[in-house]
């Protein structure tokens, strides 16, 4: 930990008037049911005051703290709405770093002069962010690429800042004294894991490749090609995308004038997210309009895969089960699975929590389709949890929930008549049907496979026997010699048996030929 940086952080926090008691005023402590919690506008206004102080401090402290503030804004299961909305305004205008430094890093990572890898390299970066900046280039094969180069000081600065955040979080948790829950320490741990994934460009390259394969069944979604031979932990090279950034369009009319159908694009975005969460478990967490490019034929290209999550099969199945129960109106089962899925171990009153979840779901489903919203469902669930002093232990659900809320907002802005909740539900049920049909087919194949294999073994034995008969017949000078080869005594055979033997040899020749053709084709 850098002592100089620690003093800087402490000075900024002090200047903005932030103290440990401010975090206590957020009322995170999971109190007992009998205890009276501070609720209503008074609590919200206090949270807003804290959020403004924290937002100003994060903006002054730079990229790591800006990202941490944005991360806190996701946790509507923990913090009041005013607090999250205010921190959601955080943004940082990060200047680009010198091109000479970018080239030096690329050469050090790839082990050679930049001209040996790229025929052309554009000096002026096209984008700059807290972790990296992007340059366009051309390979010697003529392919146009985008090079994402990590800031030379990013790793050290972020490591120092994370170390300070951990210390601050432990200090606040001790002061809050909320028992077994190390709330802020856990938050910093989750944030640290996410940020370390973003710093590893090799992981980003592997995720992009896996996502491209996973989204292959959706022809309207395009994931750029990754050039793995040029990718390292600090350099990421992918195909350059030519299209129009979605954030260029503010209204449905803007899209229509450019030849894009807002409704079709909204359906495509919904299908893309549903397949990521429920079919592949590979979720791009930064699908904001600046990372979405509109191509021809209503196709959408995704870029920038640093923020992502991989859901294990177990987690994915739990999420699928949870949403399926919710959409099919099995509310009691849904509440049970929801609590179990997210490991809500510190629940003051579990029955009360489930009753509120069930009531909310039923009330929301009574609305018309046009009035239903994915965001309202997610945020409403978070509000219930916060009111019951329950925090989600599974950060994956929080981050991809944010992705769903963000995309729904984009779709409704570009296509106000779009019904995202109904579309989301439809595509989810279609994926479940696909998986169910596939599972039934696999089960059927598993049931008959032994019989098929046994039949093939038998057929193979018969064929081999017939081929042997044919071979011995060809090698024999006459019928008598053939019958002797096969162990028959000509004197003991009737004419009918002799004719049967001749028919058997003919059949052996025919079947042997057919089996040979089948064997050839099967290989």
PyMOL commands that set and color helices and strands:
alter all, ss='L'
color gray80, all
select helices_A, chain A and resi 3-15+20-24+41-61+63-73+81-87+99-110+114-116+154-176+183-199+201-214+228-230+246-248+252-257+262-280+289-291+296-298+313-327+331-341+350-365+369-371+374-387+395-414+420-475+479-485+490-492+495-522
alter helices_A, ss='H'
color red, helices_A
select strands_A, chain A and resi 118-121+127-128+132-139+144-150+221-223+235-239+244-245+282-284+292-294+300-302+308-310
alter strands_A, ss='S'
color yellow, strands_A
deselect
rebuild
show_as cartoon
